Amino acid sequence: MAAHNELGLLGEQMAVEFLIKKGFSIREQNWRFQKAEVDIIAQQGSILVIVEVKTRSTRFFGDPQEFINKQKIKLLVKAINHYVVFQNLNVDVRFDVIGIVHNQVETSITHLEDAFYHF
């Protein structure tokens, strides 16, 4: 497996552990619908929290969370609309982003709640 893929998997696991420590329950990981892959579907009380995880080894090109584009947002929203209907859920939905920088010198985690309002 390529190093960037391994870093991505590590970042997703770090994000899951981070969310669990904050009291979230994890419903799904790497859930797919059509062309979309949702990294984490979690629940916090009555809120369904969709989490996109971006992991980088450096901030040289910018913070990890800056690498989410409008096309990705559109795919995630479509996928989660399907998920909520298919699961027959009566919940509020929130989209979060977790940006992780992980290398030999540092590991930092930034959690942006309601992140798509920031784009």
Secondary structure, 3 states (H helix, E strand, C coil): CCHHHHHHHHHHHHHHHHHHHCCCEEEEEEEEECCEEEEEEEEECCEEEEEEEEEECCCCCCCHHHHCCHHHHHHHHHHHHHHHHHCCCCCEEEEEEEEEEECCCCEEEEEECCHHHHC
